[in-house]
Amino acid sequence: MRRDSVEDVVRARLAVRFPDEPAEVNRQVNLAIACAEHLGITMTPEDLEDLVAEHLRAKVASRPATFRTPPAIPLVCRDRRVQTG
């Protein structure tokens, strides 16, 4: 199997696992390959997928929670309902 086709298979598998991150999947795959080549490490497709998946999971987990404004809670004041918001 050619290297390009291996990368494509890894990208496709990761795209299924991280459908909201297509550009980040490509970036992380390219980065992992470049780092491995620079260090002289031969990575199997499984190693590549595991490494990139771990980086993507960490990025997703480190995002701040989406801030949502809580619904207005009516306040009770002297037996009268006063709406807020």
Rosetta silent file (secondary structure, phi, psi, omega in degrees, C-alpha in Angstrom):
SEQUENCE: MRRDSVEDVVRARLAVRFPDEPAEVNRQVNLAIACAEHLGITMTPEDLEDLVAEHLRAKVASRPATFRTPPAIPLVCRDRRVQTG
SCORE:     score description
SCORE:     0.000 S_00000001
   1 L     0.000  131.545  179.707    0.000    0.000    0.000 S_00000001
   2 L   -69.736  153.887 -179.141    1.410    3.406   -0.952 S_00000001
   3 H   -58.751  -43.794 -179.942    2.065    5.968    1.734 S_00000001
   4 H   -59.691  -40.812 -179.295   -0.476    8.397    0.268 S_00000001
   5 H   -69.988  -33.322  176.211   -3.193    5.763    0.309 S_00000001
   6 H   -64.219  -44.674  178.532   -2.321    4.848    3.916 S_00000001
   7 H   -61.574  -40.437  179.485   -2.624    8.504    4.909 S_00000001
   8 H   -63.962  -39.823  178.625   -5.959    8.730    3.104 S_00000001
   9 H   -64.617  -43.739  179.284   -7.269    5.672    4.941 S_00000001
  10 H   -63.898  -44.640  178.488   -6.175    7.130    8.290 S_00000001
  11 H   -59.507  -44.000 -179.063   -7.729   10.497    7.416 S_00000001
  12 H   -63.369  -42.500  179.661  -11.000    8.817    6.406 S_00000001
  13 H   -65.778  -40.043  179.169  -11.168    6.791    9.626 S_00000001
  14 H   -71.473  -32.236  177.833  -10.443    9.849   11.754 S_00000001
  15 H   -63.638  -31.572  176.670  -12.978   11.929    9.825 S_00000001
  16 H   -71.125  -39.229 -178.697  -15.629    9.426   10.909 S_00000001
  17 H   -76.391  -28.918 -178.026  -14.529    9.691   14.544 S_00000001
  18 L  -130.013   69.142 -173.533  -14.184   13.491   14.467 S_00000001
  19 L   -66.548  -21.365 -179.289  -16.739   14.716   11.903 S_00000001
  20 L   -87.679    0.836 -173.257  -16.694   18.322   13.159 S_00000001
  21 L  -126.921   46.013 -174.399  -12.935   18.665   12.702 S_00000001
  22 H   -61.904  -41.608 -179.697  -12.028   17.895    9.038 S_00000001
  23 H   -68.288  -38.915  179.919   -9.381   20.608    8.713 S_00000001
  24 H   -69.147  -35.299  175.455   -7.887   19.744   12.097 S_00000001
  25 H   -59.194  -50.204 -179.942   -7.767   16.039   11.188 S_00000001
  26 H   -60.955  -43.504 -179.497   -5.749   16.861    8.062 S_00000001
  27 H   -62.329  -45.070 -178.202   -3.488   19.234    9.952 S_00000001
  28 H   -67.975  -37.715  177.032   -2.781   16.747   12.729 S_00000001
  29 H   -62.926  -48.289  179.575   -2.099   13.884   10.291 S_00000001
  30 H   -60.601  -41.842 -179.799    0.341   16.050    8.330 S_00000001
  31 H   -64.868  -44.001 -179.860    2.007   17.228   11.527 S_00000001
  32 H   -63.943  -40.627  178.987    2.385   13.702   12.927 S_00000001
  33 H   -65.582  -45.054 -179.861    3.892   12.442    9.662 S_00000001
  34 H   -62.118  -42.323  179.220    6.309   15.372    9.468 S_00000001
  35 H   -64.260  -43.918 -179.964    7.400   14.867   13.084 S_00000001
  36 H   -62.743  -43.188  178.578    7.916   11.123   12.587 S_00000001
  37 H   -63.725  -42.077 -179.960    9.965   11.722    9.433 S_00000001
  38 H   -61.250  -38.576 -178.754   12.040   14.382   11.179 S_00000001
  39 H   -86.076   -6.060 -179.659   12.789   11.985   14.041 S_00000001
  40 L    75.252   27.143 -178.656   13.427    9.059   11.702 S_00000001
  41 L   -98.345  133.383  173.518   10.543    7.038   13.148 S_00000001
  42 L   -93.284  119.337 -178.510    8.587    4.613   10.999 S_00000001
  43 L  -104.235  137.408  172.668    4.946    4.754   12.014 S_00000001
  44 L   -79.045  161.268  176.072    2.385    2.098   11.258 S_00000001
  45 H   -56.751  -36.798  179.357   -1.056    3.276   10.151 S_00000001
  46 H   -65.627  -41.795  177.554   -2.384    2.192   13.555 S_00000001
  47 H   -62.937  -44.128  179.354    0.263    4.244   15.377 S_00000001
  48 H   -60.459  -47.530  179.862   -0.503    7.256   13.219 S_00000001
  49 H   -62.631  -43.685 -179.895   -4.232    6.950   13.834 S_00000001
  50 H   -63.260  -43.894 -178.985   -3.781    6.485   17.592 S_00000001
  51 H   -63.478  -48.964 -178.548   -1.436    9.451   17.901 S_00000001
  52 H   -66.461  -40.857  179.036   -3.631   11.819   15.908 S_00000001
  53 H   -60.878  -39.854  178.929   -6.810   10.608   17.641 S_00000001
  54 H   -64.552  -42.344  177.686   -5.221   11.289   21.029 S_00000001
  55 H   -63.415  -42.229 -179.476   -4.282   14.821   19.979 S_00000001
  56 H   -67.236  -40.619  177.128   -7.777   15.457   18.632 S_00000001
  57 H   -60.784  -41.413  179.937   -9.430   14.103   21.792 S_00000001
  58 H   -65.406  -40.146  178.904   -7.243   16.398   23.887 S_00000001
  59 H   -64.755  -43.091  179.742   -8.130   19.409   21.740 S_00000001
  60 H   -64.947  -42.310 -177.711  -11.844   18.660   21.973 S_00000001
  61 H   -69.223  -26.340 -175.975  -11.649   18.105   25.732 S_00000001
  62 H   -88.172   -4.404  177.797   -9.726   21.329   26.329 S_00000001
  63 L   -67.307  142.368  175.944  -12.283   23.578   24.653 S_00000001
  64 L   -67.859  148.844  178.662  -14.156   25.828   27.036 S_00000001
  65 L   -63.193  144.101  177.934  -17.753   24.874   27.628 S_00000001
  66 L   -67.933  127.889 -179.543  -20.196   26.784   25.497 S_00000001
  67 L   -80.958  124.890  174.887  -21.736   29.534   27.559 S_00000001
  68 L  -118.551  136.312  175.587  -25.486   29.503   27.522 S_00000001
  69 L   -72.741  125.570  179.962  -27.596   32.115   29.166 S_00000001
  70 L   -66.510  154.355  178.698  -29.803   30.327   31.661 S_00000001
  71 L   -63.997  150.650  179.323  -33.542   30.782   31.220 S_00000001
  72 L   -64.104  133.301  179.744  -35.076   33.641   33.125 S_00000001
  73 L  -106.074  120.713  179.868  -36.281   32.523   36.524 S_00000001
  74 L   -66.083  136.729  177.870  -39.331   34.374   37.768 S_00000001
  75 E   -95.400  141.314  177.597  -38.781   35.926   41.162 S_00000001
  76 E  -100.464  124.081 -177.957  -41.455   35.780   43.789 S_00000001
  77 E  -131.513  110.641 -179.983  -41.829   39.047   45.662 S_00000001
  78 L    51.003   53.878  178.035  -44.547   39.362   48.344 S_00000001
  79 L    61.072   17.279  177.626  -46.716   36.705   46.788 S_00000001
  80 E  -120.600  136.184  178.415  -46.530   38.466   43.452 S_00000001
  81 E   -86.142  128.746  177.270  -44.673   37.071   40.476 S_00000001
  82 E  -118.759  121.878 -178.415  -42.240   39.479   38.896 S_00000001
  83 L   -82.094  142.811  177.176  -40.761   38.365   35.603 S_00000001
  84 L  -113.040  162.298  170.789  -37.099   38.913   34.940 S_00000001
  85 L   102.436    0.000    0.000  -35.183   39.026   31.746 S_00000001
